[in-house]
Structures are given as C-alpha cells and as structure tokens.
C-alpha cells in the first residue's frame, strides 16, 4: 500500500511506540505478549518505511538495534564520574572486620555531629559480566562505554544499542549516567560455542568472556547476533532541569513519571533501595534479587542462600554486593584511593582444582624480593588454563609443607593470581623433593637475605639486572609514563644492548639507536621515539607512581599530590621544586596527611634523601620531562578556614567531591556529611539533595560553586 508522507510519519511513530512497548515487556519485564515472529515482522515493516522516509525516523527507533556499519577501532572516552571497584571479602570473619571498621568510622562521624543513625545494608547479587556505563541526554541514549581503567573506557555505543533490555529512551526527559552489567545467558553461550565448534574456532571459556568478547566486536551486527542482556544497578549522575516546570511539555512529562510510579519530580534517591526502584521506573532492567538487611547475620543468610542457588540462574553470579543503604552515610565515608568505603563485594568461594607441582623457581621483583613460584602441570580453573601459582615466601612453603612433586589444591578468584592452598600429603610417592630458598640472587649472583621483621628474602644488590628491569617496566607502564610500544620485551632488549641502564636513559634514545635492533624497522623506530617524546609531560601522581617508591601506589601518589603544598608550605609547579623541597620533608610531616601511614612516610623520606635518586630526577628534567600538577590551584593558607564547617550537596562542575573536600581541609576547614546548626556553609551544586532543604530549615548559609571558589581559592 502506498502511503502519503503524513501517513508514513504516523505509521512510523505508531510502529516505534508499539515495538518499544513490546521490547520493554519482553526483555525488561519478562512478560512477552507476542511471538518473536510478530515482533520481527513489525520491526521489518518499520525498517522499510524508515528507508523510504528517512526524515521521519525517530531518535529512539528500534531499528538502531539491528547493528550499524563496522568500526575501524574503538574510541577512548573519559568517564564523567570515576568508576570504582569494590574491595573483596571471602569469609564471614572478613565481612565482620569490614563492618566493624565501617561502624567505627560512622560512630566517629556521628559523634562529631551529635547525631545517631542506624545502619542498613542493601544486598544485591553480584553479576559476573562486563561493567557498562550508559549516558542519556534529555532522556535519549547518546553514549555507552566500558569501564576501562576507571577513568578512561572505550566507546561501545553501537554495540550497546543492540541489547534489547537497554532503553534507547527513558520514561522521563532527564540527563542521566547509569551503571550496570552486560551479560550473556548460559544457554546463549552453549549455542555460540556449538556454532564455533563446528567452524573449528576456539570456544569461550565462560559467559563473562563471551560477553566481553561480544561487546568489543568492531562489527555491531556480531554483537546483535549474540543476544546480550543487561542489569543496571547504579546512578552516577541525574539532572531534571528541563523542560521548564511551567511548560505544557513538562506537565505531560510529570504525568508520565507519575504513571510509572516516580511521583513527580525526579531527584537523586536518598537510599540505594530507592535508587534501584527509580532505575526500574525509568525503564531499565534491574535484577529483582536484592534485599534490605539490618544485621550482619541477615547478610550472611542472603549470601548462603545465593551460594546454593547461583548455578540455577541463566546469568553468572560470583558473590553478593553489600552497600550501605543511606546516601548520606555513603558520602560521609567516601572512598579510598581504589574503592568505596561504604560497600564491599562478598565473593563466593573461589573455584578449586588439584594439580601437581612440577618445579619451584624464584622470580626477582622490582623491590628485589625473591618470590618462589610453583610451576604446575597445566590445569583449567575459573575459565582459564593455569600453569603457575605464587607461593609468596619461604614461610608460606614451610606452612604448607610443600615439596616439588606434591599434588596440591590451587584456587583462583577472578583475575587474582592463582595460589596453592593445600598439599594432599596422602598422595605422596616418596620421590618428592624439598625446596630451599636460595641465599644468592638467581639473576645476578649477589647476596640474598631476609630483612628484619619481614617474611620475604631480598637481593641486596641494588644494581641487579632483574630489579632494574622490573623498575623500568613499572616506569613505562600504563599507570606510569604509559609509553606506547615500550613493552616488557623491548625494555629487556634495550637493557641487554646497553642502550638504557636507568629510567632517565629512555628519554635520550634516538632513532639511530633503535634501527639496527631486531624487531625495529624505520617506521617502528619513529613510532617509539614519538611515543617517548609525547610522554615527557606527565601528571604528577603518575610520575610519582612511576618512580616505583616502595609503599607508594596510585592512592598514596594522589594523596601526596593533593597535600604537598600544605606539607612543604611552598608552591609546587615544577620538577625542580620537587628536587629542592621534597628532601626537606620529614616522616612525621608526610604522616600528617590523612591516609599516609608510617611505612609510606618512611619510604618517601628514604627515597628523596638519596643523592642518586635526585640526580636521576635532575637528568630527567634536563631531558625535557615536565610534570603537571592540577591539584595545586587552591592558593590556600593553613588556617584560613579554621573553625569553619562545610557540607557538600549536588554535583560540582569544576571539582570532584574529594577534590572539594581536600581544598577545604587544606585550608584548615572541616567537612561534614550532614547539616546542623553548627554548619557554616552548605555548598550546593546541580541537583542538590535533602541537605539543601535541611540548610534552608536551619537557616544555614547556602553558597553556589562560584561563591565556594571565591572563599576557598582567595589569598585572604
């Protein structure tokens, strides 16, 4: 039948609405009203109409899910909000320790506020899938990404559009960043593996690997063919500032929200339970298996219940996630350098298998530690083939009473390095051999010994090739200088050829040094020299991490960066400032930074007191290495805000919540998680929560971000 333009427009609109409704009922509510054939027929009709009348294609058209053109490569994307990972616990005892630690921190916070609030926990099943971040503007899905390193992910928008349970348009015209898990059903994994087996292709080890492999296909049609699914569980950002409440469009929008049970204005929920309900009402698929627990015994009951029935689900479950339900308490507890303090992942027992220890060899790390490694008869565990396992140190081998040739139990939890947990002594034949820790370094032949108070044995030769190699690899890694093309084998080759003997030598390399080497042609030499040149300007936390100072990881490097002007009482802008001022800082001054312990403080003092290390920094400076220090914009003095208490609410445009807190504390002020009569300022960003109303009721001064910056960044 030939349609007029107006008829086609109306038909496209009706088809889109009906298909989206059927999609929601089938893939989100799991209540299909029609067969797949009817759904496919309606979609095909819509596709043909859109081809004939492209001007009438809607932004959330269901045909977007079919899959577009293949990509050349994935683009990198910086997350609006950093993506954290929860710390793991593996036993009820570890869970109790976490709860006790949390309760101590909350008690201290509440005592300062003279306020008591009971702790409740939201427990959710932990989906064994691939983390995804979904971005909506005015209710329309515009971008999706993988987690990546938590700061930078990959843009996989077109592949995520093929997942039927992910809405292309929300039930409300809001700006939103939602976080969840992409997963593949076990039955779909069987179907895919059967097809791959017939083609002679390698099989996927588990559904998580298959999901990750599918979402990273450059051709969206492949992702579409694999019937991926999703569960959404978190909101990173929400803004309901448009349209204007007085408009007719806004009134119709609010009516729609009420129909979905949102009850009027959309705002950031005050609890995790409310957050899950909001996500459901917006149109996302939320796993229904969550529970509010008030006691740790209830959490354990929830955990044990799912440990028994996890294998009966279509999706993989590797534990439960426990989150403090109250957002106020979450904000008060905040984050460590790696994870939220207000939540933890309670993992199910790791998969265990038996195998034979065929040999034990020693590896030398960048700190000089000699680590014994068990060479195993290859065995499949947790979806991957394992041939090595860490034995940690000499004491651990004695505790296990491990011998070469023993049959052992190993376990592997997720991406954690496999370890030997038990020796099956009854299976010994009598031919097993004892292992003795070497008293000389297996690489350089230098003396090896245990340090007082430590279990590890160390190579005492600071010029040991293995130590220098591991230091160099650490220096150029992604978390450090991130020099593309300078992998482990190339680093070792450069050291063997005598082209580099310390990390500063990297910046002296020239094209002519590389071209004669194996693996290098003219183009690859050009590329590496270009990568080295591009890496010379580096953010200071990455620079400090790259130096490989003992006990100074990413989190400590960030704390040092944020607080070094407070400690040095000087403005730090260049590498020359670091060389001149850091050797003067004493251990107690480093320890004055919240989060830096005794070992990290002593290690910083020792490293910056050595002339050879300072000479290394000077050489790097001479070769053009520059540091960027972004967190020293606050021109504060130590006591400027002494006695002043701030409360933060809503989203700030120019600062993360942690940066704003650091700025206040660096200037002598205090930060509280709740509003009281003693509060001096409430800093209100976009989409403020209940603290804003509390401030109004208590007549506490409310300031915006611009006013906050004037107070904190001023010299007075």
Secondary structure, 3 states (H helix, E strand, C coil): CCCCHHHHHHHHHHHHHHHHHHHHHHHHCCCCCCCHHHHHHHHHHHHHHHHHCHHHCCCCCHHHHHCCCCCCCCCEEECCCCCCCCCEECCHHHHHHHHHHHHHHHHHHHHHHCCCCCCCEEEEEEECCEEEEEEEECCEEEEEEECCCCCEEEECHHHHHCCCCCCCECCCCCEEEEEEEEECCHHHHHHHHHHHHHCCCCCCCCHHHHHHHHHCCCCHHHHHHCCCEEEEEEEEEEECCCCCCCCHHHHHHHHHHHHCCCCCCCCCCCEHHHHHHHHHHHCCCCCCCEEEECCHHHHHHHHHHHHHHHHHCCCCEEEEEEEECEHHHHHHHCECCCCECCEEEEECCCEEEEEEEEEEEEEECCCCEEEEEEEEEEEEECCEEEEEEECCCHHHHHHHCCCECCEEEEEECCCCCCEEEEECHHHCCCCCECCCCCCECCCCCCEEEECCCCCCEEECCCCCHHHHHHHHHHHHCCCCCCCCCCCHHHHHHHHHCCCCCCHHHHHHCCHHHHHCCCCCCHHHHHHHHHHHHHCCEEEHHHHHHHCCCCCCCHHHHHHHHHHHHHHHCCCCCCHHHHHHHHHHCCHHHHHCCCCCCHHHHHHHHHHHHCHHHHHHHHHHHHCCCEEECHHHCCCCCCCCCCCCEEEEECECCCCCHHHHHHHHHHCCCEEECCCCCCCCEEEECECCCHHHHHHHHHCCEEECHHHHHHHHHCCC
